[in-house]
């Protein structure tokens, strides 16, 4: 077999992992964020100042080693001990939080006072963090999957199953929907046709990127998993079409009914899969030379499921973006998100038992339910972590932890210091240029695969390559952020 055939076989015919293991991984990022925040608080408590010395490089290194490094290790050398890693980080976070609580004077009703306090509402930090880390985990996975150290159970499944990368695809669509204009309640200017036309024009970068990826893959002979999207299709095309179709739906129907639309789309699509020959056509028909539809059946028909996920994301975005100021209100909102995730997971069991298992390849109803349930769970975990950080900031008096909530106050000097910390924050850097980060990761993945024989690398060398790759991606985005550069393609 050629090198290309070996790499294609390496990512084919996989069955995924358990729902529990995917859900377990949702705790890692929130714990890393808490620990990063507690490190900054402890430094501020000790030295009385922030940012760190040599802030241009020290904050990048801190964010990389505390936020990125654990994610790389968790899907490589520490993948079999993930529960122990999470327990260890939890114990460390709890001990440091108790220490900060003890060394700072406070009243006996500190918790009730905290719940009544108000937060600044210019954006929702945990939504930003959710979108950023879906992007970061995607960037890690698209290269790591080509190394033997990456567990095969984490990779995309062939037909049925729940791999970590399967969730990543659904979460990426969900993350885009959270901050779409409809979710943010932006008024549509002009007629509905003008709005739809505007949305058609706004996705041209995704179409161009899809065409560029198609051309580069075909011209370079780069390995590709055909049953993932098809011969000519790729995820950029899916993102573009989902955005346009969803905009057309939302131009006619109210965004507040998005959850009903999501349920109808996914339900009707599943009914069609069960009562027609569509499912057999997508899974078993291998005549890819007949026409464009046969060649790209997975990519074309899975768009229906991704539209359903997008509409569910719009509904979640509408709920999360509601104006709230009190900590108590946000705690209730996060509890509701968790309950929504729990209800969807309960609904997933009969769907998988009575209908069929989760399938990213055809984006069936169970896949839609699982993607939304796991996205809500991950987002609520990030939200609770943000509240823990806010509580730590309140009792310590250190209000300069970036990418997290701040208590309402009227201090211009404090605002300047907060802006300075945000300027040195890797999370804000990725948030500023998310599409560019995703594009850069794809380009770097291709370059790395052309240079390194990923299948024969040792474990140590594989981790070093992945860390170098992620550091380069982060460094480029970080420098752009420091320079105040936002790369927009439209």
C-alpha positions as a printed Julia matrix, in Angstrom:
490×3 Matrix{Float64}:
   0.0    0.0     0.0
   1.11   3.55   -0.73
   1.62   6.11    2.04
  -1.63   7.81    1.05
  -3.57   4.53    1.2
  -2.06   3.72    4.59
  -3.14   7.09    6.01
  -6.63   6.73    4.57
  -6.96   3.24    6.06
  -5.69   4.56    9.4
  -8.69   6.9     9.78
 -11.29   4.53    8.3
 -13.68   1.92    9.74
 -13.69   3.3    13.29
 -16.47   2.96   15.86
 -15.9    5.78   18.35
 -16.05   5.78   22.13
 -18.74   5.98   24.82
 -21.01   8.94   25.5
 -19.57   9.05   29.02
 -15.98   9.51   27.85
 -16.92  12.37   25.53
 -18.85  14.02   28.36
 -15.93  13.48   30.77
 -13.67  15.48   28.48
 -15.96  18.49   28.93
 -14.57  19.03   32.45
 -10.95  19.49   31.36
 -11.16  22.93   29.72
 -13.19  24.53   32.56
 -10.68  23.23   35.11
  -7.78  24.59   33.06
  -9.49  27.99   32.88
 -10.06  28.01   36.65
  -6.43  27.11   37.3
  -5.18  29.81   34.91
  -7.37  32.36   36.71
  -6.24  31.21   40.16
  -2.58  31.48   39.12
  -3.13  35.11   38.1
  -5.04  35.83   41.31
  -2.28  34.3    43.46
   0.35  36.33   41.62
  -1.69  39.5    42.13
  -2.12  38.65   45.82
   1.63  38.1    46.22
   3.06  40.91   44.08
   0.13  43.32   44.17
   0.23  43.9    40.42
  -0.69  42.51   37.03
   0.13  41.83   34.21
   3.07  39.47   34.67
   6.65  40.6    34.0
   7.5   40.63   30.28
   3.76  40.45   29.52
   4.09  40.04   25.75
   5.63  36.59   26.1
   4.82  35.55   29.71
   1.04  35.61   29.22
   1.31  33.71   25.94
   3.41  31.03   27.62
   1.1   30.88   30.65
  -2.0   30.46   28.47
  -0.3   27.93   26.22
   1.02  25.72   29.05
  -2.11  25.93   31.21
  -4.84  25.95   28.52
  -3.41  24.28   25.4
  -0.85  21.79   26.7
  -3.35  19.8    28.83
  -5.7   19.47   25.83
  -2.9   18.07   23.66
  -1.79  15.64   26.37
  -5.37  14.56   27.11
  -5.82  13.21   23.58
  -2.38  11.61   23.39
  -0.25  10.27   26.26
  -2.83  10.91   28.99
  -5.91   9.7    27.12
  -6.17   6.49   29.16
  -5.91   8.31   32.49
  -8.2   11.25   31.69
 -10.41  10.7    34.74
  -7.34  10.8    37.01
  -6.11  14.01   35.35
  -9.49  15.66   35.87
  -9.66  14.53   39.5
  -6.16  15.87   40.09
  -6.94  19.25   38.56
 -10.17  19.43   40.58
  -8.3   18.81   43.84
  -5.66  21.43   42.97
  -8.34  24.0    42.07
 -10.3   23.32   45.25
  -7.2   23.62   47.46
  -6.08  26.89   45.88
  -9.61  28.31   46.08
  -9.83  27.39   49.78
  -6.45  29.02   50.37
  -7.55  32.26   48.68
 -10.78  32.2    50.69
  -8.92  31.78   53.98
  -6.27  34.47   53.5
  -8.77  37.16   52.54
 -11.03  38.74   55.12
 -14.73  38.53   54.29
 -18.13  38.67   55.9
 -20.02  35.55   56.97
 -22.7   36.01   54.3
 -20.2   36.23   51.46
 -22.06  33.69   49.32
 -25.45  35.42   49.56
 -23.79  38.78   48.89
 -22.05  37.27   45.87
 -25.33  35.91   44.47
 -26.91  39.37   44.76
 -23.98  41.13   43.08
 -24.14  42.4    39.5
 -21.85  41.6    36.59
 -20.83  43.68   33.6
 -22.81  42.63   30.55
 -21.01  43.59   27.37
 -20.63  39.99   26.27
 -21.15  36.51   27.68
 -17.64  35.19   28.45
 -18.5   31.49   28.51
 -20.04  31.69   25.03
 -16.82  33.23   23.71
 -14.78  30.57   25.5
 -17.04  27.79   24.15
 -16.54  28.99   20.58
 -12.78  29.44   21.05
 -12.17  26.01   22.55
 -14.33  24.2    20.01
 -11.96  25.8    17.49
  -8.85  24.92   19.5
  -9.88  21.29   20.05
 -10.69  21.01   16.34
  -7.25  22.37   15.45
  -5.57  19.82   17.72
  -7.64  16.88   16.47
  -7.3   17.42   12.71
  -3.56  16.85   12.96
  -3.42  14.53   15.98
  -5.73  12.02   14.29
  -2.95  11.22   11.79
  -0.6   10.1    14.58
  -0.75   6.62   16.1
  -0.65   8.13   19.6
  -4.11   9.63   19.05
  -6.68   7.04   20.28
  -8.65   5.59   17.37
 -11.81   5.78   19.5
 -11.55   9.6    19.46
 -11.49   9.81   15.65
 -14.51  10.21   13.37
 -16.59   7.07   13.07
 -17.23   5.29    9.8
 -21.02   4.84   10.0
 -22.33   4.72   13.58
 -20.74   5.75   16.85
 -19.71   8.72   18.97
 -16.13   9.83   18.52
 -14.75  13.02   20.03
 -14.18  14.39   16.52
 -17.78  13.56   15.61
 -18.92  15.87   18.4
 -16.45  18.5    17.23
 -18.22  18.81   13.88
 -21.65  19.29   15.44
 -20.26  21.64   18.09
 -18.65  23.83   15.43
 -22.02  24.36   13.72
 -23.72  24.94   17.09
 -21.03  27.48   18.07
 -21.57  29.47   14.86
 -25.32  29.6    15.52
 -24.89  30.92   19.07
 -23.69  34.32   17.86
 -25.5   34.66   14.53
 -27.41  37.95   14.01
 -30.76  36.29   14.74
 -29.52  34.9    18.08
 -28.2   38.34   19.03
 -31.57  39.87   18.12
 -30.14  42.14   15.44
 -32.82  43.86   13.44
 -32.97  42.94    9.76
 -32.59  46.08    7.68
 -34.44  46.24    4.37
 -36.63  43.55    2.87
 -36.35  39.84    3.56
 -35.01  39.23    0.07
 -32.27  41.78    0.64
 -31.37  40.03    3.89
 -31.19  36.63    2.18
 -29.09  38.11   -0.62
 -26.77  39.64    1.96
 -26.36  36.25    3.65
 -25.63  34.6     0.3
 -22.87  37.11   -0.31
 -21.5   36.84    3.23
 -20.59  33.15    2.86
 -18.35  33.64   -0.17
 -15.17  33.25    1.96
 -16.33  29.78    3.02
 -17.06  28.82   -0.59
 -13.65  30.11   -1.7
 -11.93  28.26    1.15
 -13.84  25.1     0.22
 -12.76  25.4    -3.39
  -9.17  26.09   -2.35
  -9.14  23.02   -0.1
 -10.65  20.88   -2.86
  -8.04  22.04   -5.38
  -5.11  21.65   -2.99
  -6.17  18.12   -1.92
  -6.65  16.91   -5.49
  -3.48  18.53   -6.85
  -1.22  17.41   -4.0
  -2.56  13.86   -3.71
  -3.23  14.49   -0.01
  -4.98  11.62    1.75
  -8.74  12.03    2.19
 -11.48  10.01    3.88
 -14.05   9.92    1.06
 -16.91   8.55    3.17
 -16.63  11.57    5.47
 -18.15  14.13    3.07
 -17.67  12.75   -0.43
 -15.3   13.13   -3.35
 -15.56  16.91   -3.85
 -17.34  18.07   -0.7
 -15.74  19.4     2.5
 -16.77  21.05    5.76
 -16.37  24.59    4.37
 -19.17  23.92    1.87
 -21.34  22.51    4.65
 -20.84  25.62    6.79
 -21.72  27.91    3.88
 -24.91  26.1     2.88
 -26.09  25.67    6.47
 -25.72  29.4     7.08
 -27.66  30.34    3.92
 -30.46  27.81    4.47
 -30.85  28.81    8.12
 -30.98  32.5     7.16
 -33.74  31.76    4.65
 -35.73  29.9     7.31
 -35.22  32.64    9.89
 -36.26  35.3     7.39
 -39.69  33.65    7.25
 -40.13  32.16   10.73
 -39.47  33.86   14.1
 -36.15  32.99   15.73
 -37.97  32.3    19.0
 -39.46  29.17   17.38
 -36.09  27.82   16.23
 -36.29  24.8    18.53
 -39.56  23.72   16.89
 -37.98  24.1    13.44
 -34.95  22.08   14.58
 -37.21  19.31   15.87
 -39.3   19.26   12.7
 -36.3   19.22   10.36
 -34.48  16.45   12.23
 -37.68  14.45   12.74
 -38.81  14.61    9.12
 -35.28  13.82    7.93
 -35.12  10.75   10.2
 -38.57   9.63    9.01
 -37.34   9.93    5.41
 -34.23   7.92    6.23
 -36.36   5.15    7.74
 -39.15   4.99    5.17
 -37.24   5.45    1.93
 -34.07   4.09    0.41
 -32.1    7.22    1.36
 -30.23   5.63    4.26
 -29.14   2.65    2.18
 -28.14   4.99   -0.64
 -25.9    7.1     1.63
 -24.29   4.21    3.49
 -24.08   1.37    0.98
 -24.12   2.83   -2.54
 -20.49   3.01   -3.7
 -21.1    4.14   -7.29
 -19.39   7.51   -6.89
 -18.62   7.97  -10.6
 -22.25   8.21  -11.72
 -22.86  11.91  -10.98
 -22.17  14.72   -8.5
 -24.91  13.56   -6.11
 -23.54  10.02   -5.9
 -19.99  11.33   -5.46
 -20.89  13.63   -2.56
 -23.97  12.05   -1.01
 -22.68  12.22    2.6
 -21.87  15.91    2.41
 -25.07  16.9     0.6
 -27.62  15.02    2.7
 -25.92  15.59    6.06
 -26.55  19.32    5.55
 -30.15  18.68    6.65
 -29.0   17.46   10.07
 -26.55  20.33   10.47
 -29.29  22.84    9.7
 -31.29  21.3    12.56
 -28.29  21.65   14.88
 -27.84  25.25   13.75
 -31.46  26.1    14.47
 -31.12  24.57   17.94
 -28.02  26.7    18.41
 -29.97  29.83   17.49
 -32.54  28.98   20.18
 -29.77  28.46   22.75
 -28.15  31.72   21.68
 -31.41  33.61   22.12
 -31.71  32.28   25.67
 -28.1   32.89   26.67
 -27.99  36.39   25.18
 -30.95  37.57   27.22
 -29.88  40.56   29.35
 -29.1   39.47   32.9
 -27.09  41.33   35.49
 -27.32  39.46   38.79
 -25.11  36.47   39.52
 -28.21  34.65   40.8
 -29.88  35.08   37.4
 -26.87  33.64   35.58
 -26.7   30.73   38.01
 -30.33  29.92   37.21
 -29.65  30.24   33.46
 -26.71  27.83   33.68
 -28.83  25.4    35.68
 -31.47  25.54   32.93
 -28.82  24.86   30.27
 -27.67  21.84   32.27
 -31.23  20.61   32.6
 -31.73  21.03   28.85
 -28.66  18.9    28.25
 -29.91  16.28   30.73
 -33.35  16.09   29.08
 -31.8   15.68   25.63
 -29.5   12.92   26.89
 -32.54  11.15   28.34
 -34.28  11.49   24.96
 -31.18  10.16   23.2
 -31.46   6.75   24.88
 -34.81   5.7    23.31
 -33.72   7.23   19.99
 -30.61   5.06   19.89
 -32.49   2.01   21.16
 -35.64   2.23   19.05
 -34.5    4.11   15.94
 -30.76   3.83   15.26
 -27.43   4.79   16.85
 -25.72   8.16   16.41
 -24.31   8.66   12.92
 -22.33  11.74   11.95
 -22.03  10.41    8.4
 -25.76  10.85    7.73
 -26.33  13.45   10.52
 -29.39  11.58   11.74
 -31.78  12.54   14.56
 -29.7   10.86   17.31
 -26.61  12.74   16.08
 -28.47  16.06   16.22
 -29.76  15.35   19.73
 -26.33  14.25   20.95
 -24.53  17.25   19.4
 -26.92  19.73   21.02
 -26.97  17.91   24.38
 -23.18  17.69   24.59
 -22.78  21.32   23.42
 -25.13  22.55   26.13
 -23.31  20.45   28.71
 -19.88  21.75   27.7
 -21.13  25.33   27.61
 -22.77  25.06   31.04
 -19.53  23.62   32.49
 -17.66  26.65   31.14
 -20.31  28.93   32.62
 -20.03  27.38   36.08
 -16.23  27.67   35.85
 -16.65  31.36   35.04
 -18.81  31.82   38.15
 -16.13  30.11   40.26
 -13.57  32.55   38.86
 -15.89  35.48   39.53
 -16.31  34.35   43.14
 -12.51  34.05   43.46
 -12.07  37.54   42.05
 -14.61  38.95   44.48
 -13.14  37.48   47.66
  -9.55  38.24   46.61
 -10.09  41.71   45.21
  -8.21  40.71   42.03
 -10.43  41.76   39.15
  -8.04  41.39   36.24
  -8.46  37.79   35.08
  -9.17  38.01   31.33
 -11.98  36.27   29.41
 -14.24  36.12   32.44
 -17.02  38.1    34.06
 -16.27  41.26   36.05
 -18.36  42.75   38.82
 -20.02  46.07   38.05
 -17.9   48.96   39.28
 -17.02  52.48   38.29
 -13.26  52.53   38.1
 -11.68  53.79   34.91
  -8.2   52.67   36.04
  -9.57  49.19   36.64
 -11.11  49.16   33.17
  -7.76  50.15   31.64
  -6.02  47.35   33.52
  -8.69  44.87   32.39
  -8.25  45.96   28.77
  -4.5   45.51   29.12
  -4.99  41.95   30.41
  -7.41  41.18   27.56
  -4.74  42.38   25.13
  -2.35  39.7    26.41
  -4.96  36.92   26.48
  -4.66  34.0    24.05
  -8.38  33.25   24.32
  -9.21  36.78   23.13
  -6.63  36.44   20.36
  -8.28  33.31   18.95
 -11.74  34.84   19.43
 -10.7   37.84   17.37
  -9.73  35.78   14.3
 -11.54  32.47   14.62
 -11.97  31.7    10.93
  -8.33  32.59   10.28
  -7.25  30.31   13.13
  -9.28  27.45   11.64
  -7.81  28.12    8.18
  -4.27  28.37    9.56
  -4.72  25.06   11.39
  -5.83  23.37    8.16
  -2.84  24.74    6.24
  -0.39  23.78    8.99
  -1.93  20.29    9.16
  -1.28  19.81    5.45
   2.3   21.09    5.72
   3.03  18.9     8.73
   1.69  15.8     6.99
   3.84  16.54    3.95
   6.98  16.8     6.09
   6.44  14.23    8.85
   5.67  10.51    8.5
   2.94  10.64   11.13
   2.28   6.89   11.2
   5.79   5.87   12.27
   6.51   8.61   14.82
   7.31   7.71   18.42
   5.0    8.93   21.17
   7.45  11.59   22.38
   8.13  12.92   18.9
   4.4   12.96   18.08
   3.62  15.08   21.16
   6.5   17.44   20.34
   5.23  17.89   16.78
   1.67  18.56   17.99
   2.84  21.07   20.59
   5.04  22.85   18.04
   2.16  22.95   15.57
  -0.26  24.38   18.14
   2.31  26.9    19.39
   2.85  28.19   15.85
  -0.91  28.54   15.31
  -1.33  30.33   18.63
   1.73  32.54   18.13
   0.56  33.85   14.75
  -2.93  34.62   16.09
  -1.47  36.16   19.26
   0.8   38.51   17.31
  -2.12  39.65   15.16
  -4.1   40.33   18.34
  -1.27  42.35   19.86
  -1.12  44.42   16.67
  -4.88  44.97   16.78
  -5.38  43.22   13.43
  -8.71  41.56   12.68
  -8.62  39.6     9.42
 -12.06  39.64    7.83
 -12.77  38.25    4.4
 -15.96  40.25    3.9
